[in-house]
């Protein structure tokens, strides 16, 4: 078939592909430990569930404003202000998940021939949204030794007169890295000097460890008028299936993005929006406990992996991913991930699913039970020991 050029290079997201393979093996009787998908292993908090049920009973099952209900946008604006993102509700656009507000601002800003800088390794949807918008993807390498922040020299060298936008992700998928404030300040100066937009994906901003703060570039002087903050409810509040995200952006851009939502999806389900209000107003009391749980898992899991010859993993500062350096094993990342699934029964994602600079790494999600993580370490250790004999 003669597909449009904008989708010819569109591929699957690696974690979903691995999950499908792992599920097929389970149907054949294999015991698989799932560390491939980035999804909290706990249920949505009860107050949020109840708010969703009450909203259905109250009739919030009909069309609603494309930009989202006023009360949710007001609640998001108030929460954002606690993070020094000083935004008005008119700057908030609600969407069915965070992915639409990655794509729609891109569609509103990027013309064919415009260049968009993005992190490599990085979330696979970044490159796809750039290409769907007709832009030219320009990968910028991340540096393992710098908390997987950008190689700032490489970033500056890749800026051109055609640079329209830069994507940030902190805390990051797949690395768990948090961009230091000093790096954000350097990036802000570059954005203002060269007059490009910044899209800051902050979906994991609540999930940080060791008293580290995930700063937002939006809060730096001069950046509010050129920054789009993308966030959502999936990761922190275990609402992956509720499909509820949002973005904060300049009001004029918000109006255009609302029009794109009008013509693409119409609106976001009303009862999920009411659950979102409850999440922000009542769910934060669970967050400290969740962070502590993840931090314990992280510490034990990373320690266990680092005891295995040939593996090395920096301690992630946020999110719930271990991005493990496997280059000493001398096996291409995709092949290693395949063998870990087939031979060890541990599902993980090749670093190359996140870009060329992910070669020599695999990603594990530690958003699962401590028992499963310990079993995974034992299986991985057994596999690697056999490999090195």
N, C-alpha and C positions, 0 to 999 in steps of 0.2 A: 504494500500500500504506500501511497505517496503522502507521508505525514509532513506536517509543517516543520520547517527547519528549527523552530524554537523548541520542539520536543524531541528532536532526533537524538540528542545526547542525554536525554533524561533517563536516569537509572534508578534502581531501587535504593532504599536506605538499608545499609548493611545489617543493622541490628535486627530489622524485621526479616531479612532473608535468612539470617542465622537462626532466628526463632522458628521459622518455618521448617528448616532442616532438622533442628533439634526436636521439634514436635513430631516430625515424621519418624525419627529414630525411636522416640518414646512409644509410638504406636506399634513398633516392632518389638517392644519389650525392653528397650534399653533404659537404664537409669541415668538421667541427664541432670546435671546441676546448671541451672539457668543463671548465668552472669552476663548475658548479652544485652538485655533490654533495660533501659533506664527508667524504671518504674518503682515507686515506693512499694514495699511489701506489706504495709499496713493499710487498713481500710480508711475511707473518708471519715473524718471526725463526725461523731454522732449529731452534734448541733447543726452541722452543715447538711447532713442527710435530712434531718427533721425540717430544716428551713426549706429544702427543695420539695419535700412532701407537702408541707403547708402551702407552698406557692402553687403547686398543682391543684390542691383542693380549693385554693382561693381564685383559681381561674387564670393564672399567669401562663397560659398555654397558647396565646394568640400572638399575632404580629405585634411588634413593638418598634420603637425608633431604631433605625439602622446603626446609629452610633452607641446604642445601649440605653438602658433606663437611667434617669437622672440620679436616682439614689445610689446606684452602683458607681457611677462616674464620680459623684461627690465623695463617696467612701474611698475610692481609689486615689483621688486627688489628695485627700487628707492623709492617707497612708504614705503617699509619695513624698509629701512635705516632711514627714518624719525622717526621710532619707535625703533631705535637702534638695529634693526635686520639687521646686516651687512652681507648681502647675495649677491652673484653673480647671474645673470640670469640663469646660469647653475644649480643652486640649486633650481630653481622654477619649479614645475610641475603643469600644468593646467589640470582641470578635469571637467566633466559635473556635477557640484555641489560639495559641500564639502564632502559629504558622501563617494564618491570613495576614497578620499585621507585620510579618516579615515581608510578605509578597506585595501587599497593596501599596505601602509607601514607596517600594521600589518601582512599581508600575507608574506611580504618580510623578516620580522624579527622574528616572533613568531613560535616556534616549538611546537609540541604536548608535553604537560607536563610543558611548560613555564607558569609562572604566570604573569598576568597583573593586576595591581592595578588601580582602577577607582573610581570616586566619587559616593557616595550613600547618598542622592538622586542625580541622574545625568541623562543626556540625554540617553534615552533607547537604542539608537543605539550603545553605547559603549559596553555594555555587549554582544550584538548580534555580533558585529564585532570581539570581542575577541573569542567567541565561533566558529564563522565561520573560524577563523584562526587556530583553534585547540588548543588555549590557555585555561588556567584555570582562570576564572574571580575571582578577589579578591576585594570585595567592601570595601571601606574605608569611615567611617562616616564623614559627615560634621557637623559642630557645629553652631547652630543658633546664639549663642551669639558672635561668632567670624566671623561675616559677612558671615556665611555659608562657611568658609574656612575649611580645613581639621582639624580633631583632629590629631595633629602632633604626639602625643604619640601613637595613634592607627596606624597611618601610619608607623612609625618606627617599631612597633611590628609586622606588617604584611609583612615586607620585609624578604625575605628568599633567599637562594642560587639559587632558581629557578626564582626569580623575573627578568623579561626581560624588562618590560616597565611600566610606570605610565602615566595615562591620567589626564591632567588638563583641566579645563574649567573656564575661567575668562575673562569677566563677565559670569555668569553661567546661564544655563537653568537646572532646573526650578527656582532657588532661587533668581537670580538677584545679587548674591554676587560677590564681587571682592576680589581676594586673595591678602592680604597685601604683600608688598615687603619683609618684614622680614620673612614671611612664605615661600615665593619663595626662599629666600636665604637658609633657612633651608632645603627645598626640594632639592635644587641644591647640597648642601653638601652631602645629603643622596644619591643622584643619582651618584655622583662622587665616594663616598666611596664604594658603593655597585655595581657600574658599571652597571647601567641600563639606558635604554632610557626613554625620556620624550616626550609624544605627547601632545602639548599644543593647545587646541581648542580655537581660538581667534576670532570666527565669530562675536561676539558682541563687539569687542575691541573699536570700534568707539562710541558705545552707552553707555556713562558713564555720571554721573551727579555730581553736586556740586563740580566741578573742580577736581574730583577724576581722577587719571590716572591709566589705566589698564596696568600694567607692563608686559613685556614678559620675561619668564625665559630664553629664548634664549640669551638675552642680558647680562646675568650674566657670569662672567669669567668662562671658562671651559665648558660651556653648549652648544655652537654652534655645536660641533661635536657629540652631543648625543641628540639633540632636533629636533623634527618635529613640525613646526608651521602650523596649519590648519586654513584656513580663506576662505572667499568667499564674494560674492556680494549680496546675498539674503536679508539680514537683513537691512544693512545700505542704500542700494540703491534701495530697493523695487524691487528686481530682482528675486523673488522666482521661478517664472516659466521659467526664462531664463536658469537655470541650469548652473551656472558658479562658480566654486570654484578653490582653489589652495592650494598647500602646499610648504613650504620652508624647506629644509632638506640638509644634507651633499650630495655632488655631486655624490658619489658612490651609495648611496641609491636612489637618484633621477633617476639615469640611470636604476636601477632595477624596480622602480615604473613605469617609462615610458614604460618598456616592459610589465608590467601587464596591463597598459592602452591599449597598442597595441593589446593585445589578448582578452581583456574584452570588450572594447567599441570602439577601433580604434582610435578615436580622439574626441575632443570637437568641437561643431559646430563653424565654422569660424566666422559667423556674430555675434554670441554672444561674441566672444573674442574681436572683434573690438568695440562692445558696452562696454566691460569691460575696454578697454583703455580710452574711453570717460568718463566712470564712475569715474575712479581715477583722470583723468586730469581735469574734469569739474564738477563732482558731489559733490566734497567736499564743494562747496560753499552753498549747500543746507543742509549740515549735521548739522551746528550750529542751524539752524531754526528747524530742525527735533528734535534735542536733547531738545531744549527749549520746544517744543510742548509736547514731551513725559514726560518731567520733570513736567510740569504743570498738566498733566493727572495723573502722578504718585502721586504727592502731594495730589491732591483732592481725588483720589480713595483710597489711603492708609489711609488718614485721615477719610474718610467715613467708611471704613471697621473697623477701630479701635474704632469707636463710637458704634459698635454693641457688645452687651454683648456676651461673649463666643468666640470672635474672636480676634486675635492678629497678627499683621504683622509688621516685621521689614521693614524699608524704604529701598527698593532695591537701590543698588549703580550703577547698570548697567542693560543692556538688557531691556526688557519690560514685565517682569513677576512679579506678586505678589504671593509669596509663603506664604500662610496664615496658621498660627497655629490654628487649630480647635479642639485641644485635649480636651479643656474644655467642649465641647458639648457632649463628650462621645459616639460619633457615628463613626464607622470605616470609614476611608477616602473614600473608594470606594462606600460605601452605601450613604455617605453624598453627594458625587458628583452626584450620580444617582438621589437622591431626589431633589437636586438643579435644575437639568435639568427637571425632570418630574413635580415637584410641583411649582417651582419658575420660570421656563423658562430661567434659566441661565446656559449656557454650560461652564463647567470647567473641569479640569483634576484632578483625585485623586493623591495625593502624592505618593501612592504606585505604580503608573505607572512608577515612576522614581527610584524605589528600595524600599527595606524593610524599610529603615530609613526614607522614606517619609510618613510612617503612622503618622496620626495626623495632616496632612497638605493637603490643596488643592491648585492647581495653577490656577490663572487667568492671562490672557494676557490683558494688558491695551493698546495694539496697536489698539485701536478703538476710536470712537468719544467720546468727553466729555459727550455728551448727553446720549449715550448708557451706559457709565460707571456710570453716576448718576442714571439712571434707574435701572441698575444692583444692585447698593448699596441699593436702596429702596426695590427691590424685595428680596434681601438677608436678609435685616433687618426684613422685614415682615415675611419671612420664619423662621428665627431664633427666633423671638419674639414668634411666635406660638409654636415653638418647646419647648421653655423654660417655657411656661405657666403651 
